[in-house]
Amino acid sequence: YNAVSAGSGVTFNKYFGVEADGAFGIGKTDLNDIDVRSKLDYSIGAYLVGTYPVAKNVEMTGRLGYAKTQLSAESMGYKVSNSKSGPTMGIGVRYFPNGGLNGVRADITHYKFDDSDGYIGQIAYIRRF
């Protein structure tokens, strides 16, 4: 699914912080050459974040949290939606050129729901305040 997301976080010290993020889907996805269109309605999550500096201006991150996601699908005039919630965990890297306030982040997060799970990868602009 394609989505637009935004998040915010607080760093308590060099190694620990919290984050929250949310996303909503843009566009619909056709499933397996059949007449079903599926869409991410929303996804929200909250996380505990561990950070470890590995090089100048580079940090590795790990996060554990909880998320809720809702998907919808429609076919032949019928529409259904379903939401799932469960634990999440992810790893990533952050890079701040020249040690500045602006940086880039790449991460992957695993979502574990009761009867399904999945991964979301993202590359994002980040700003330190």
N, CA, C and O atoms as a GROMACS GRO file, in nm:
protein
  516
    1TYR      N    1   0.083  -0.118   0.000
    1TYR     CA    2   0.000   0.000   0.000
    1TYR      C    3   0.087   0.124   0.000
    1TYR      O    4   0.193   0.125   0.064
    2ASN      N    5   0.046   0.226  -0.069
    2ASN     CA    6   0.114   0.354  -0.065
    2ASN      C    7   0.048   0.440   0.041
    2ASN      O    8  -0.075   0.442   0.054
    3ALA      N    9   0.130   0.511   0.118
    3ALA     CA   10   0.076   0.588   0.229
    3ALA      C   11   0.157   0.714   0.252
    3ALA      O   12   0.274   0.724   0.214
    4VAL      N   13   0.093   0.810   0.316
    4VAL     CA   14   0.159   0.930   0.367
    4VAL      C   15   0.162   0.915   0.518
    4VAL      O   16   0.060   0.883   0.580
    5SER      N   17   0.277   0.938   0.578
    5SER     CA   18   0.287   0.921   0.723
    5SER      C   19   0.356   1.040   0.787
    5SER      O   20   0.428   1.116   0.722
    6ALA      N   21   0.332   1.055   0.914
    6ALA     CA   22   0.397   1.159   0.995
    6ALA      C   23   0.416   1.102   1.135
    6ALA      O   24   0.338   1.019   1.181
    7GLY      N   25   0.520   1.148   1.200
    7GLY     CA   26   0.547   1.100   1.334
    7GLY      C   27   0.618   1.205   1.416
    7GLY      O   28   0.665   1.306   1.365
    8SER      N   29   0.624   1.178   1.544
    8SER     CA   30   0.693   1.267   1.636
    8SER      C   31   0.752   1.182   1.748
    8SER      O   32   0.703   1.073   1.778
    9GLY      N   33   0.856   1.234   1.807
    9GLY     CA   34   0.919   1.160   1.915
    9GLY      C   35   0.991   1.252   2.011
    9GLY      O   36   1.014   1.369   1.983
   10VAL      N   37   1.025   1.195   2.125
   10VAL     CA   38   1.101   1.266   2.228
   10VAL      C   39   1.217   1.177   2.267
   10VAL      O   40   1.199   1.058   2.293
   11THR      N   41   1.337   1.234   2.270
   11THR     CA   42   1.456   1.162   2.314
   11THR      C   43   1.486   1.203   2.458
   11THR      O   44   1.505   1.322   2.485
   12PHE      N   45   1.491   1.108   2.548
   12PHE     CA   46   1.515   1.137   2.689
   12PHE      C   47   1.664   1.148   2.720
   12PHE      O   48   1.704   1.226   2.806
   13ASN      N   49   1.744   1.069   2.651
   13ASN     CA   50   1.889   1.076   2.665
   13ASN      C   51   1.951   1.020   2.537
   13ASN      O   52   1.880   0.997   2.439
   14LYS      N   53   2.080   0.997   2.536
   14LYS     CA   54   2.150   0.952   2.416
   14LYS      C   55   2.101   0.816   2.365
   14LYS      O   56   2.121   0.783   2.248
   15TYR      N   57   2.038   0.736   2.452
   15TYR     CA   58   2.004   0.598   2.417
   15TYR      C   59   1.855   0.563   2.420
   15TYR      O   60   1.819   0.453   2.378
   16PHE      N   61   1.769   0.651   2.466
   16PHE     CA   62   1.631   0.612   2.488
   16PHE      C   63   1.533   0.724   2.455
   16PHE      O   64   1.559   0.841   2.482
   17GLY      N   65   1.420   0.686   2.395
   17GLY     CA   66   1.315   0.782   2.364
   17GLY      C   67   1.184   0.711   2.335
   17GLY      O   68   1.174   0.589   2.348
   18VAL      N   69   1.083   0.788   2.296
   18VAL     CA   70   0.952   0.736   2.257
   18VAL      C   71   0.912   0.802   2.125
   18VAL      O   72   0.954   0.914   2.095
   19GLU      N   73   0.830   0.732   2.049
   19GLU     CA   74   0.780   0.785   1.922
   19GLU      C   75   0.634   0.747   1.906
   19GLU      O   76   0.586   0.651   1.966
   20ALA      N   77   0.564   0.825   1.826
   20ALA     CA   78   0.428   0.793   1.781
   20ALA      C   79   0.422   0.829   1.634
   20ALA      O   80   0.482   0.928   1.590
   21ASP      N   81   0.350   0.749   1.557
   21ASP     CA   82   0.333   0.784   1.416
   21ASP      C   83   0.196   0.742   1.367
   21ASP      O   84   0.128   0.661   1.428
   22GLY      N   85   0.160   0.798   1.255
   22GLY     CA   86   0.033   0.766   1.193
   22GLY      C   87   0.047   0.775   1.042
   22GLY      O   88   0.133   0.846   0.991
   23ALA      N   89  -0.038   0.702   0.971
   23ALA     CA   90  -0.035   0.702   0.825
   23ALA      C   91  -0.176   0.682   0.772
   23ALA      O   92  -0.262   0.624   0.838
   24PHE      N   93  -0.197   0.732   0.653
   24PHE     CA   94  -0.321   0.703   0.582
   24PHE      C   95  -0.286   0.670   0.437
   24PHE      O   96  -0.190   0.722   0.381
   25GLY      N   97  -0.366   0.583   0.380
   25GLY     CA   98  -0.340   0.535   0.245
   25GLY      C   99  -0.373   0.638   0.139
   25GLY      O  100  -0.464   0.719   0.154
   26ILE      N  101  -0.296   0.633   0.032
   26ILE     CA  102  -0.325   0.716  -0.086
   26ILE      C  103  -0.342   0.620  -0.204
   26ILE      O  104  -0.252   0.542  -0.235
   27GLY      N  105  -0.454   0.627  -0.268
   27GLY     CA  106  -0.482   0.537  -0.379
   27GLY      C  107  -0.527   0.401  -0.331
   27GLY      O  108  -0.524   0.370  -0.211
   28LYS      N  109  -0.568   0.320  -0.426
   28LYS     CA  110  -0.614   0.184  -0.398
   28LYS      C  111  -0.526   0.088  -0.474
   28LYS      O  112  -0.463   0.124  -0.574
   29THR      N  113  -0.521  -0.036  -0.427
   29THR     CA  114  -0.438  -0.139  -0.487
   29THR      C  115  -0.526  -0.251  -0.541
   29THR      O  116  -0.614  -0.301  -0.470
   30ASP      N  117  -0.504  -0.290  -0.666
   30ASP     CA  118  -0.574  -0.405  -0.723
   30ASP      C  119  -0.508  -0.532  -0.672
   30ASP      O  120  -0.386  -0.539  -0.662
   31LEU      N  121  -0.589  -0.631  -0.639
   31LEU     CA  122  -0.538  -0.755  -0.585
   31LEU      C  123  -0.544  -0.868  -0.688
   31LEU      O  124  -0.653  -0.905  -0.734
   32ASN      N  125  -0.431  -0.922  -0.724
   32ASN     CA  126  -0.418  -1.046  -0.801
   32ASN      C  127  -0.505  -1.055  -0.926
   32ASN      O  128  -0.567  -1.159  -0.949
   33ASP      N  129  -0.512  -0.952  -1.004
   33ASP     CA  130  -0.585  -0.953  -1.132
   33ASP      C  131  -0.733  -0.988  -1.117
   33ASP      O  132  -0.794  -1.035  -1.213
   34ILE      N  133  -0.790  -0.968  -1.000
   34ILE     CA  134  -0.933  -0.987  -0.984
   34ILE      C  135  -0.993  -0.852  -0.948
   34ILE      O  136  -0.921  -0.758  -0.914
   35ASP      N  137  -1.121  -0.844  -0.954
   35ASP     CA  138  -1.189  -0.715  -0.935
   35ASP      C  139  -1.207  -0.683  -0.786
   35ASP      O  140  -1.319  -0.670  -0.737
   36VAL      N  141  -1.095  -0.670  -0.716
   36VAL     CA  142  -1.096  -0.630  -0.575
   36VAL      C  143  -0.997  -0.516  -0.560
   36VAL      O  144  -0.882  -0.527  -0.600
   37ARG      N  145  -1.043  -0.406  -0.503
   37ARG     CA  146  -0.956  -0.291  -0.477
   37ARG      C  147  -0.942  -0.277  -0.327
   37ARG      O  148  -1.041  -0.274  -0.254
   38SER      N  149  -0.819  -0.268  -0.282
   38SER     CA  150  -0.790  -0.264  -0.139
   38SER      C  151  -0.718  -0.134  -0.105
   38SER      O  152  -0.645  -0.080  -0.187
   39LYS      N  153  -0.741  -0.084   0.017
   39LYS     CA  154  -0.683   0.044   0.058
   39LYS      C  155  -0.648   0.042   0.206
   39LYS      O  156  -0.720  -0.015   0.288
   40LEU      N  157  -0.535   0.106   0.241
   40LEU     CA  158  -0.502   0.132   0.380
   40LEU      C  159  -0.583   0.253   0.424
   40LEU      O  160  -0.565   0.362   0.371
   41ASP      N  161  -0.673   0.234   0.521
   41ASP     CA  162  -0.749   0.347   0.574
   41ASP      C  163  -0.663   0.430   0.669
   41ASP      O  164  -0.652   0.551   0.654
   42TYR      N  165  -0.603   0.362   0.766
   42TYR     CA  166  -0.512   0.431   0.858
   42TYR      C  167  -0.427   0.330   0.933
   42TYR      O  168  -0.459   0.211   0.938
   43SER      N  169  -0.320   0.379   0.990
   43SER     CA  170  -0.236   0.301   1.080
   43SER      C  171  -0.179   0.397   1.183
   43SER      O  172  -0.128   0.503   1.147
   44ILE      N  173  -0.187   0.362   1.310
   44ILE     CA  174  -0.132   0.445   1.417
   44ILE      C  175  -0.050   0.356   1.510
   44ILE      O  176  -0.082   0.238   1.527
   45GLY      N  177   0.055   0.412   1.569
   45GLY     CA  178   0.138   0.332   1.659
   45GLY      C  179   0.214   0.417   1.758
   45GLY      O  180   0.236   0.536   1.737
   46ALA      N  181   0.255   0.353   1.867
   46ALA     CA  182   0.339   0.417   1.970
   46ALA      C  183   0.452   0.320   2.003
   46ALA      O  184   0.431   0.198   2.007
   47TYR      N  185   0.573   0.374   2.027
   47TYR     CA  186   0.692   0.291   2.036
   47TYR      C  187   0.789   0.340   2.144
   47TYR      O  188   0.800   0.460   2.168
   48LEU      N  189   0.859   0.247   2.207
   48LEU     CA  190   0.978   0.277   2.286
   48LEU      C  191   1.096   0.261   2.190
   48LEU      O  192   1.101   0.164   2.114
   49VAL      N  193   1.189   0.355   2.194
   49VAL     CA  194   1.297   0.356   2.096
   49VAL      C  195   1.433   0.354   2.166
   49VAL      O  196   1.459   0.433   2.257
   50GLY      N  197   1.517   0.262   2.122
   50GLY     CA  198   1.656   0.258   2.167
   50GLY      C  199   1.745   0.308   2.055
   50GLY      O  200   1.724   0.274   1.938
   51THR      N  201   1.845   0.388   2.089
   51THR     CA  202   1.936   0.446   1.989
   51THR      C  203   2.080   0.420   2.031
   51THR      O  204   2.114   0.429   2.149
   52TYR      N  205   2.164   0.387   1.932
   52TYR     CA  206   2.304   0.364   1.960
   52TYR      C  207   2.390   0.427   1.851
   52TYR      O  208   2.377   0.390   1.734
   53PRO      N  209   2.477   0.524   1.886
   53PRO     CA  210   2.564   0.586   1.786
   53PRO      C  211   2.667   0.483   1.737
   53PRO      O  212   2.736   0.420   1.817
   54VAL      N  213   2.678   0.467   1.603
   54VAL     CA  214   2.772   0.370   1.548
   54VAL      C  215   2.887   0.437   1.471
   54VAL      O  216   2.989   0.373   1.447
   55ALA      N  217   2.871   0.561   1.434
   55ALA     CA  218   2.974   0.638   1.364
   55ALA      C  219   2.938   0.785   1.379
   55ALA      O  220   2.830   0.819   1.428
   56LYS      N  221   3.027   0.871   1.336
   56LYS     CA  222   2.997   1.014   1.343
   56LYS      C  223   2.872   1.043   1.261
   56LYS      O  224   2.867   1.014   1.142
   57ASN      N  225   2.771   1.099   1.325
   57ASN     CA  226   2.645   1.140   1.263
   57ASN      C  227   2.555   1.024   1.220
   57ASN      O  228   2.459   1.045   1.146
   58VAL      N  229   2.584   0.902   1.264
   58VAL     CA  230   2.504   0.785   1.228
   58VAL      C  231   2.459   0.713   1.354
   58VAL      O  232   2.540   0.686   1.444
   59GLU      N  233   2.330   0.682   1.362
   59GLU     CA  234   2.273   0.612   1.476
   59GLU      C  235   2.193   0.491   1.428
   59GLU      O  236   2.119   0.500   1.330
   60MET      N  237   2.208   0.380   1.496
   60MET     CA  238   2.122   0.264   1.476
   60MET      C  239   2.006   0.277   1.574
   60MET      O  240   2.023   0.326   1.685
   61THR      N  241   1.888   0.234   1.531
   61THR     CA  242   1.771   0.240   1.619
   61THR      C  243   1.700   0.106   1.622
   61THR      O  244   1.704   0.029   1.527
   62GLY      N  245   1.636   0.082   1.734
   62GLY     CA  246   1.547  -0.032   1.749
   62GLY      C  247   1.422   0.017   1.819
   62GLY      O  248   1.430   0.104   1.905
   63ARG      N  249   1.309  -0.037   1.783
   63ARG     CA  250   1.187   0.009   1.848
   63ARG      C  251   1.091  -0.105   1.872
   63ARG      O  252   1.080  -0.198   1.792
   64LEU      N  253   1.021  -0.097   1.985
   64LEU     CA  254   0.917  -0.191   2.023
   64LEU      C  255   0.792  -0.110   2.053
   64LEU      O  256   0.799  -0.005   2.116
   65GLY      N  257   0.678  -0.159   2.008
   65GLY     CA  258   0.557  -0.082   2.032
   65GLY      C  259   0.430  -0.159   2.007
   65GLY      O  260   0.426  -0.282   2.012
   66TYR      N  261   0.326  -0.082   1.980
   66TYR     CA  262   0.193  -0.135   1.958
   66TYR      C  263   0.127  -0.050   1.850
   66TYR      O  264   0.140   0.072   1.852
   67ALA      N  265   0.056  -0.114   1.757
   67ALA     CA  266  -0.005  -0.039   1.647
   67ALA      C  267  -0.145  -0.092   1.616
   67ALA      O  268  -0.178  -0.207   1.647
   68LYS      N  269  -0.224  -0.007   1.554
   68LYS     CA  270  -0.356  -0.044   1.505
   68LYS      C  271  -0.364  -0.001   1.359
   68LYS      O  272  -0.326   0.110   1.324
   69THR      N  273  -0.414  -0.092   1.275
   69THR     CA  274  -0.424  -0.065   1.131
   69THR      C  275  -0.562  -0.106   1.083
   69THR      O  276  -0.616  -0.208   1.126
   70GLN      N  277  -0.618  -0.025   0.992
   70GLN     CA  278  -0.746  -0.060   0.931
   70GLN      C  279  -0.731  -0.060   0.780
   70GLN      O  280  -0.678   0.035   0.721
   71LEU      N  281  -0.779  -0.167   0.717
   71LEU     CA  282  -0.780  -0.181   0.572
   71LEU      C  283  -0.924  -0.192   0.525
   71LEU      O  284  -1.011  -0.236   0.600
   72SER      N  285  -0.949  -0.152   0.401
   72SER     CA  286  -1.081  -0.172   0.342
   72SER      C  287  -1.063  -0.229   0.202
   72SER      O  288  -0.959  -0.212   0.139
   73ALA      N  289  -1.168  -0.296   0.157
   73ALA     CA  290  -1.166  -0.354   0.022
   73ALA      C  291  -1.306  -0.343  -0.036
   73ALA      O  292  -1.406  -0.344   0.035
   74GLU      N  293  -1.310  -0.331  -0.169
   74GLU     CA  294  -1.439  -0.327  -0.236
   74GLU      C  295  -1.432  -0.407  -0.365
   74GLU      O  296  -1.331  -0.412  -0.434
   75SER      N  297  -1.548  -0.470  -0.394
   75SER     CA  298  -1.559  -0.549  -0.515
   75SER      C  299  -1.707  -0.562  -0.551
   75SER      O  300  -1.789  -0.588  -0.464
   76MET      N  301  -1.739  -0.545  -0.675
   76MET     CA  302  -1.875  -0.560  -0.726
   76MET      C  303  -1.979  -0.487  -0.642
   76MET      O  304  -2.088  -0.539  -0.617
   77GLY      N  305  -1.946  -0.367  -0.598
   77GLY     CA  306  -2.040  -0.286  -0.522
   77GLY      C  307  -2.042  -0.312  -0.372
   77GLY      O  308  -2.113  -0.241  -0.300
   78TYR      N  309  -1.969  -0.410  -0.324
   78TYR     CA  310  -1.963  -0.439  -0.182
   78TYR      C  311  -1.834  -0.383  -0.123
   78TYR      O  312  -1.729  -0.387  -0.186
   79LYS      N  313  -1.845  -0.332  -0.002
   79LYS     CA  314  -1.727  -0.276   0.066
   79LYS      C  315  -1.719  -0.334   0.206
   79LYS      O  316  -1.819  -0.340   0.278
   80VAL      N  317  -1.599  -0.377   0.245
   80VAL     CA  318  -1.576  -0.426   0.380
   80VAL      C  319  -1.451  -0.359   0.435
   80VAL      O  320  -1.364  -0.317   0.359
   81SER      N  321  -1.444  -0.349   0.567
   81SER     CA  322  -1.323  -0.298   0.631
   81SER      C  323  -1.295  -0.383   0.754
   81SER      O  324  -1.385  -0.443   0.813
   82ASN      N  325  -1.169  -0.385   0.790
   82ASN     CA  326  -1.127  -0.466   0.904
   82ASN      C  327  -1.009  -0.398   0.970
   82ASN      O  328  -0.919  -0.348   0.901
   83SER      N  329  -1.008  -0.394   1.101
   83SER     CA  330  -0.894  -0.336   1.172
   83SER      C  331  -0.828  -0.444   1.257
   83SER      O  332  -0.893  -0.535   1.308
   84LYS      N  333  -0.698  -0.430   1.272
   84LYS     CA  334  -0.618  -0.523   1.352
   84LYS      C  335  -0.525  -0.440   1.439
   84LYS      O  336  -0.484  -0.330   1.400
   85SER      N  337  -0.491  -0.492   1.554
   85SER     CA  338  -0.392  -0.426   1.639
   85SER      C  339  -0.302  -0.533   1.700
   85SER      O  340  -0.341  -0.649   1.716
   86GLY      N  341  -0.180  -0.491   1.734
   86GLY     CA  342  -0.088  -0.585   1.793
   86GLY      C  343   0.051  -0.525   1.810
   86GLY      O  344   0.073  -0.408   1.781
   87PRO      N  345   0.144  -0.608   1.858
   87PRO     CA  346   0.280  -0.560   1.885
   87PRO      C  347   0.358  -0.535   1.757
   87PRO      O  348   0.330  -0.594   1.652
   88THR      N  349   0.457  -0.448   1.767
   88THR     CA  350   0.544  -0.415   1.655
   88THR      C  351   0.689  -0.414   1.704
   88THR      O  352   0.716  -0.394   1.822
   89MET      N  353   0.781  -0.436   1.611
   89MET     CA  354   0.923  -0.420   1.641
   89MET      C  355   0.993  -0.383   1.512
   89MET      O  356   0.954  -0.427   1.404
   90GLY      N  357   1.099  -0.302   1.524
   90GLY     CA  358   1.169  -0.260   1.404
   90GLY      C  359   1.312  -0.220   1.430
   90GLY      O  360   1.354  -0.202   1.545
   91ILE      N  361   1.386  -0.209   1.321
   91ILE     CA  362   1.524  -0.162   1.326
   91ILE      C  363   1.542  -0.056   1.218
   91ILE      O  364   1.470  -0.053   1.118
   92GLY      N  365   1.641   0.031   1.239
   92GLY     CA  366   1.665   0.135   1.140
   92GLY      C  367   1.798   0.204   1.162
   92GLY      O  368   1.874   0.171   1.252
   93VAL      N  369   1.821   0.301   1.077
   93VAL     CA  370   1.942   0.382   1.084
   93VAL      C  371   1.903   0.528   1.056
   93VAL      O  372   1.816   0.556   0.974
   94ARG      N  373   1.970   0.618   1.128
   94ARG     CA  374   1.950   0.763   1.107
   94ARG      C  375   2.084   0.826   1.073
   94ARG      O  376   2.187   0.792   1.131
   95TYR      N  377   2.081   0.919   0.980
   95TYR     CA  378   2.203   0.989   0.939
   95TYR      C  379   2.176   1.138   0.938
   95TYR      O  380   2.079   1.185   0.878
   96PHE      N  381   2.263   1.214   1.006
   96PHE     CA  382   2.254   1.360   1.012
   96PHE      C  383   2.380   1.418   0.949
   96PHE      O  384   2.484   1.423   1.014
   97PRO      N  385   2.373   1.461   0.822
   97PRO     CA  386   2.492   1.517   0.756
   97PRO      C  387   2.550   1.632   0.838
   97PRO      O  388   2.478   1.720   0.885
   98ASN      N  389   2.680   1.630   0.855
   98ASN     CA  390   2.752   1.734   0.929
   98ASN      C  391   2.702   1.752   1.072
   98ASN      O  392   2.725   1.856   1.133
   99GLY      N  393   2.632   1.653   1.127
   99GLY     CA  394   2.583   1.662   1.264
   99GLY      C  395   2.472   1.762   1.282
   99GLY      O  396   2.443   1.802   1.395
  100GLY      N  397   2.409   1.804   1.175
  100GLY     CA  398   2.306   1.908   1.179
  100GLY      C  399   2.172   1.863   1.233
  100GLY      O  400   2.158   1.752   1.286
  101LEU      N  401   2.075   1.950   1.218
  101LEU     CA  402   1.940   1.924   1.266
  101LEU      C  403   1.857   1.842   1.168
  101LEU      O  404   1.761   1.776   1.208
  102ASN      N  405   1.893   1.845   1.040
  102ASN     CA  406   1.819   1.775   0.937
  102ASN      C  407   1.886   1.642   0.905
  102ASN      O  408   2.009   1.633   0.897
  103GLY      N  409   1.805   1.538   0.887
  103GLY     CA  410   1.862   1.408   0.860
  103GLY      C  411   1.768   1.321   0.778
  103GLY      O  412   1.660   1.364   0.736
  104VAL      N  413   1.812   1.199   0.759
  104VAL     CA  414   1.733   1.099   0.687
  104VAL      C  415   1.730   0.972   0.770
  104VAL      O  416   1.825   0.941   0.843
  105ARG      N  417   1.621   0.901   0.760
  105ARG     CA  418   1.601   0.780   0.838
  105ARG      C  419   1.550   0.670   0.745
  105ARG      O  420   1.465   0.695   0.660
  106ALA      N  421   1.602   0.551   0.762
  106ALA     CA  422   1.553   0.433   0.690
  106ALA      C  423   1.526   0.326   0.794
  106ALA      O  424   1.610   0.299   0.880
  107ASP      N  425   1.409   0.264   0.788
  107ASP     CA  426   1.379   0.159   0.884
  107ASP      C  427   1.280   0.059   0.828
  107ASP      O  428   1.215   0.082   0.726
  108ILE      N  429   1.270  -0.051   0.898
  108ILE     CA  430   1.171  -0.153   0.866
  108ILE      C  431   1.106  -0.194   0.998
  108ILE      O  432   1.173  -0.214   1.099
  109THR      N  433   0.973  -0.206   0.994
  109THR     CA  434   0.897  -0.240   1.114
  109THR      C  435   0.813  -0.363   1.085
  109THR      O  436   0.746  -0.371   0.981
  110HIS      N  437   0.815  -0.457   1.177
  110HIS     CA  438   0.736  -0.580   1.167
  110HIS      C  439   0.610  -0.562   1.251
  110HIS      O  440   0.617  -0.526   1.368
  111TYR      N  441   0.494  -0.588   1.191
  111TYR     CA  442   0.365  -0.580   1.258
  111TYR      C  443   0.314  -0.723   1.280
  111TYR      O  444   0.303  -0.800   1.184
  112LYS      N  445   0.285  -0.758   1.405
  112LYS     CA  446   0.238  -0.893   1.438
  112LYS      C  447   0.095  -0.884   1.488
  112LYS      O  448   0.070  -0.840   1.600
  113PHE      N  449   0.001  -0.925   1.404
  113PHE     CA  450  -0.140  -0.925   1.441
  113PHE      C  451  -0.183  -1.069   1.468
  113PHE      O  452  -0.108  -1.162   1.438
  114ASP      N  453  -0.301  -1.088   1.524
  114ASP     CA  454  -0.347  -1.221   1.565
  114ASP      C  455  -0.329  -1.327   1.456
  114ASP      O  456  -0.263  -1.428   1.477
  115ASP      N  457  -0.388  -1.303   1.341
  115ASP     CA  458  -0.387  -1.404   1.236
  115ASP      C  459  -0.307  -1.362   1.112
  115ASP      O  460  -0.312  -1.430   1.010
  116SER      N  461  -0.235  -1.253   1.121
  116SER     CA  462  -0.155  -1.207   1.007
  116SER      C  463  -0.043  -1.117   1.058
  116SER      O  464  -0.047  -1.068   1.171
  117ASP      N  465   0.054  -1.098   0.975
  117ASP     CA  466   0.161  -1.005   1.008
  117ASP      C  467   0.218  -0.949   0.879
  117ASP      O  468   0.187  -0.996   0.770
  118GLY      N  469   0.301  -0.848   0.893
  118GLY     CA  470   0.358  -0.784   0.775
  118GLY      C  471   0.472  -0.692   0.812
  118GLY      O  472   0.501  -0.669   0.930
  119TYR      N  473   0.536  -0.641   0.709
  119TYR     CA  474   0.649  -0.550   0.725
  119TYR      C  475   0.621  -0.421   0.650
  119TYR      O  476   0.559  -0.421   0.544
  120ILE      N  477   0.668  -0.312   0.708
  120ILE     CA  478   0.662  -0.182   0.639
  120ILE      C  479   0.801  -0.123   0.643
  120ILE      O  480   0.862  -0.112   0.749
  121GLY      N  481   0.850  -0.084   0.527
  121GLY     CA  482   0.978  -0.016   0.516
  121GLY      C  483   0.954   0.129   0.479
  121GLY      O  484   0.859   0.160   0.406
  122GLN      N  485   1.039   0.216   0.527
  122GLN     CA  486   1.023   0.357   0.493
  122GLN      C  487   1.157   0.428   0.492
  122GLN      O  488   1.251   0.389   0.562
  123ILE      N  489   1.163   0.530   0.412
  123ILE     CA  490   1.274   0.625   0.411
  123ILE      C  491   1.210   0.761   0.436
  123ILE      O  492   1.115   0.798   0.367
  124ALA      N  493   1.262   0.836   0.533
  124ALA     CA  494   1.195   0.958   0.574
  124ALA      C  495   1.293   1.069   0.607
  124ALA      O  496   1.407   1.044   0.648
  125TYR      N  497   1.248   1.191   0.587
  125TYR     CA  498   1.319   1.310   0.634
  125TYR      C  499   1.290   1.326   0.782
  125TYR      O  500   1.176   1.307   0.825
  126ILE      N  501   1.392   1.361   0.860
  126ILE     CA  502   1.370   1.387   1.002
  126ILE      C  503   1.434   1.520   1.041
  126ILE      O  504   1.532   1.564   0.980
  127ARG      N  505   1.377   1.581   1.141
  127ARG     CA  506   1.424   1.711   1.189
  127ARG      C  507   1.436   1.704   1.341
  127ARG      O  508   1.341   1.668   1.410
  128ARG      N  509   1.554   1.738   1.392
  128ARG     CA  510   1.574   1.745   1.537
  128ARG      C  511   1.545   1.888   1.583
  128ARG      O  512   1.579   1.984   1.516
  129PHE      N  513   1.481   1.898   1.699
  129PHE     CA  514   1.452   2.030   1.757
  129PHE      C  515   1.529   2.049   1.885
  129PHE      O  516   1.518   2.153   1.949
   0.00000   0.00000   0.00000
